[in-house]
Amino acid sequence: MKGVVGIVAIAIALIGLCGTVMANPPIVPPVQYEQFCEAHKVSGTGIIDVSTSVIDKKIALEYFDTMAGDGDIELDQETAYSQNSDKLKRNISSVNGSNTAALNLYQTKKMTYAGETPLVGGKLLNSKTFYGGIGANIQEMFSVNELEQDQTAFFVSTTPNQPAYNIRPEDLPGILKKAGRNTDAVEALMTDKNGIYNPAHLVGLETKQSFNGTWGTDATWHRIFYKDVKAHEMFTGVFEAEKLIKFHENPVPERIPVPCEGIDC
């Protein structure tokens, strides 16, 4: 992590910042945080029906992962979710220079499948704008008779639960706003007391696969009257594909003018 001279003094000086109407600061995690983890290794032949979903309005997360088929499968999968990002630390090749990062959701999957009946499924990872997210979502869809896949999905939207320099997470959005374009200061502020960087807001998918069938992704990032980003890919046949999708928004909030601001009513 980059060193920042005088960051403690900056943080203390900025704690008294007045509240303003701001767009998309990182979400403050709840004190009574919640967690979920599932890990399994499966190898066999037969009917397959696997699904995982996580919907959490407190951290603006929607996640669905499902597949069904009838054939030969080997599956090694871990799904971990924590409202307290300080507790969920993982290394991802495309995040934080491959160094350890704090996350709210992490799923890694290694899988092979072969069968006359297609393996049909998909994945959705969504940062819900209405609940404080950035409005970005990633979808994966497939219907394949053969598949080899190595995939990682990741998401973070919250502040560190225990930021460095004894800053309260409730004060962090205001301090980040004052830090503004000082990227070194912002990075230091988004680092927890143990020195682990939190890259919120971040939505991403790393995937490598070879397949016989149909496989594709849709990625969108939309904000009403402001932004509309779309990326679509779909392949049918015999292919090898390696793909990275990431949406990241700088955690420094911007002030939004309030409708009728300055009008006494």
C-alpha positions in Angstrom: 0.0 0.0 0.0 1.2 3.5 -0.7 2.4 5.5 2.3 0.7 8.7 3.1 2.5 11.3 5.2 0.3 13.1 7.7 -2.8 11.0 7.1 -3.6 10.9 10.8 -3.7 14.7 11.0 -5.8 14.9 7.9 -8.3 12.4 9.3 -8.6 14.1 12.6 -9.1 17.5 11.0 -11.8 16.2 8.7 -14.0 14.3 11.2 -16.0 17.4 11.9 -17.2 17.7 8.3 -20.8 18.7 8.0 -23.3 16.3 6.4 -24.3 16.9 2.8 -26.4 15.1 0.3 -23.9 12.8 -1.5 -24.0 10.1 -4.2 -22.7 6.6 -3.6 -20.3 6.8 -0.7 -19.3 3.3 0.6 -22.0 1.8 2.8 -21.3 1.7 6.5 -21.6 -1.9 7.7 -24.0 -2.8 10.5 -22.7 -3.3 14.0 -24.5 -6.6 14.3 -23.0 -7.9 11.0 -23.9 -11.2 9.3 -21.9 -13.9 7.5 -22.4 -17.0 5.4 -20.0 -19.6 4.0 -20.5 -22.8 2.0 -17.7 -24.9 0.6 -18.0 -28.3 -1.1 -16.2 -30.7 -3.4 -18.3 -33.1 -5.5 -17.4 -35.8 -8.0 -19.9 -38.2 -9.6 -22.4 -39.0 -12.3 -26.1 -38.3 -12.2 -28.7 -35.5 -11.8 -27.3 -32.1 -10.8 -29.2 -29.3 -9.2 -27.1 -26.6 -7.5 -28.1 -23.0 -6.6 -26.9 -20.3 -4.2 -28.5 -16.9 -3.7 -27.6 -13.9 -1.4 -29.8 -10.8 -1.2 -28.8 -8.2 1.3 -30.3 -4.7 1.1 -28.0 -3.4 3.8 -25.0 -3.7 1.5 -26.9 -3.3 -1.8 -26.0 -6.9 -2.9 -28.0 -9.3 -5.1 -26.3 -12.6 -6.0 -27.7 -15.7 -7.8 -25.8 -18.7 -9.0 -27.6 -21.8 -10.4 -27.1 -24.8 -12.6 -28.9 -28.1 -13.5 -28.0 -31.0 -15.7 -27.5 -34.8 -15.9 -24.0 -36.1 -16.5 -20.5 -36.4 -15.1 -19.3 -33.6 -12.9 -16.4 -32.5 -10.7 -17.0 -29.4 -8.7 -14.9 -27.6 -6.1 -16.6 -24.4 -4.9 -16.4 -21.9 -2.1 -19.0 -19.1 -1.4 -18.3 -16.6 1.4 -20.3 -13.6 2.3 -19.7 -11.1 5.1 -21.3 -7.7 5.8 -18.1 -6.9 7.7 -15.5 -6.8 4.9 -12.6 -6.8 7.4 -13.4 -10.5 8.1 -13.4 -11.7 4.4 -9.9 -11.3 3.0 -8.9 -12.9 -0.3 -6.3 -12.6 -3.0 -7.7 -12.0 -6.5 -5.3 -11.6 -9.4 -7.0 -8.5 -10.9 -7.7 -6.7 -7.6 -5.2 -4.6 -5.5 -2.3 -5.8 -7.5 -3.0 -9.4 -6.5 -2.5 -8.5 -2.9 -5.0 -9.3 -0.2 -8.2 -7.3 -0.4 -11.3 -7.0 1.9 -14.6 -8.1 0.3 -18.3 -8.6 1.1 -18.8 -11.5 -1.3 -16.3 -14.0 -2.8 -17.1 -17.1 -4.8 -14.5 -19.4 -6.4 -15.4 -22.3 -8.6 -13.5 -25.0 -10.4 -15.7 -27.4 -12.4 -15.7 -30.0 -15.2 -18.9 -31.4 -16.8 -19.7 -33.8 -19.6 -23.1 -35.2 -20.5 -25.6 -35.8 -23.3 -28.0 -33.6 -21.3 -26.8 -30.0 -21.3 -25.7 -28.4 -18.1 -27.9 -25.2 -18.0 -27.3 -22.3 -15.6 -26.2 -18.8 -14.9 -25.0 -16.2 -12.5 -26.1 -12.7 -11.5 -24.1 -10.3 -9.5 -25.8 -6.9 -8.9 -24.9 -3.8 -7.0 -28.4 -2.4 -6.4 -28.7 1.4 -6.8 -31.8 1.7 -4.7 -30.0 0.5 -1.6 -26.8 2.5 -2.1 -25.0 0.4 -4.7 -23.6 1.7 -8.0 -26.1 0.1 -10.4 -23.6 -2.3 -12.0 -24.5 -5.9 -12.7 -22.8 -8.9 -14.4 -24.7 -11.9 -15.8 -23.4 -15.2 -17.0 -25.5 -17.7 -19.0 -24.7 -21.2 -20.4 -26.1 -24.4 -21.8 -23.2 -26.8 -22.5 -22.6 -30.5 -23.0 -18.9 -30.2 -22.1 -17.3 -27.6 -19.8 -14.1 -26.9 -17.9 -14.2 -23.8 -15.9 -12.1 -21.8 -13.3 -14.1 -18.8 -12.1 -14.0 -16.2 -9.3 -16.8 -13.7 -8.5 -16.2 -10.8 -6.1 -18.1 -7.8 -4.6 -17.5 -5.1 -2.0 -19.6 -2.1 -1.2 -18.9 -1.2 2.5 -16.4 0.8 4.4 -13.8 -1.0 6.5 -15.5 -2.1 9.7 -12.5 -0.8 11.7 -10.7 1.8 9.6 -7.1 2.7 10.4 -6.3 5.8 12.5 -9.2 5.1 14.9 -11.7 6.6 12.5 -15.3 5.5 13.0 -16.8 4.0 9.9 -19.8 6.4 10.3 -17.4 9.3 9.8 -15.5 7.8 6.8 -17.8 9.0 3.9 -17.4 12.6 5.0 -13.7 12.3 5.4 -13.4 10.6 2.0 -15.3 13.5 0.4 -12.9 16.0 1.8 -9.9 13.9 0.6 -11.3 14.4 -2.9 -8.7 13.8 -5.6 -5.9 12.8 -3.2 -5.9 9.2 -4.3 -3.1 8.2 -1.8 -5.2 9.6 1.1 -8.4 7.8 -0.2 -6.5 4.5 -0.4 -5.2 4.9 3.1 -8.6 5.8 4.4 -10.1 2.7 2.8 -7.5 0.5 4.6 -8.5 -1.3 7.8 -6.6 -1.2 11.0 -4.7 -4.4 10.0 -3.4 -2.8 6.8 -5.8 -4.6 4.4 -7.2 -2.5 1.6 -10.9 -2.3 0.8 -11.6 -1.6 -2.9 -15.3 -0.6 -2.6 -17.3 0.0 -4.7 -16.3 -3.1 -6.7 -18.2 -5.7 -8.8 -16.2 -8.2 -10.8 -15.9 -11.6 -12.4 -12.8 -13.5 -13.6 -13.5 -16.6 -15.6 -11.6 -19.1 -17.8 -13.4 -21.9 -19.6 -13.4 -24.3 -22.5 -16.8 -25.6 -23.6 -19.0 -27.3 -26.2 -22.4 -25.5 -26.3 -23.5 -22.0 -25.6 -21.9 -19.6 -23.1 -22.0 -15.8 -22.7 -22.0 -12.8 -20.5 -23.9 -9.5 -20.2 -22.5 -6.6 -18.1 -24.3 -3.3 -17.6 -23.8 -0.2 -15.6 -26.7 2.2 -15.5 -27.6 5.4 -13.7 -30.7 7.3 -14.7 -30.0 10.4 -16.9 -26.3 9.9 -16.4 -24.6 6.7 -17.5 -25.4 3.6 -19.5 -22.6 1.0 -20.1 -23.3 -2.3 -21.8 -21.1 -5.3 -22.8 -22.5 -8.5 -24.4 -20.9 -11.7 -25.6 -22.4 -15.0 -26.6 -20.7 -18.0 -28.2 -22.2 -21.2 -29.6 -19.9 -24.1 -30.6 -16.6 -25.3 -29.3 -14.6 -22.5 -27.7 -12.0 -21.5 -25.2 -12.6 -18.2 -23.4 -10.8 -16.1 -20.8 -12.6 -13.0 -19.5 -12.4 -10.3 -16.8 -15.3 -8.0 -16.1 -14.9 -5.3 -13.4 -16.9 -2.3 -12.4 -15.3 0.1 -9.9 -16.4 3.4 -8.5 -14.1 5.6 -6.5 -15.5 5.7 -2.9 -15.2 9.5 -2.8 -18.8 10.7 -2.8 -20.0 13.7 -4.8 -22.5 16.3 -3.7 -25.9 16.1 -5.5 -27.9 19.3 -5.6 -31.2 18.8 -3.7 -34.4 19.6 -5.7 -35.7 23.0 -4.7 -32.5 23.7 -2.7 -32.6 27.1 -1.1 -36.3 27.4 -1.3 -38.2 27.9 2.0 -41.1 25.6 1.9 
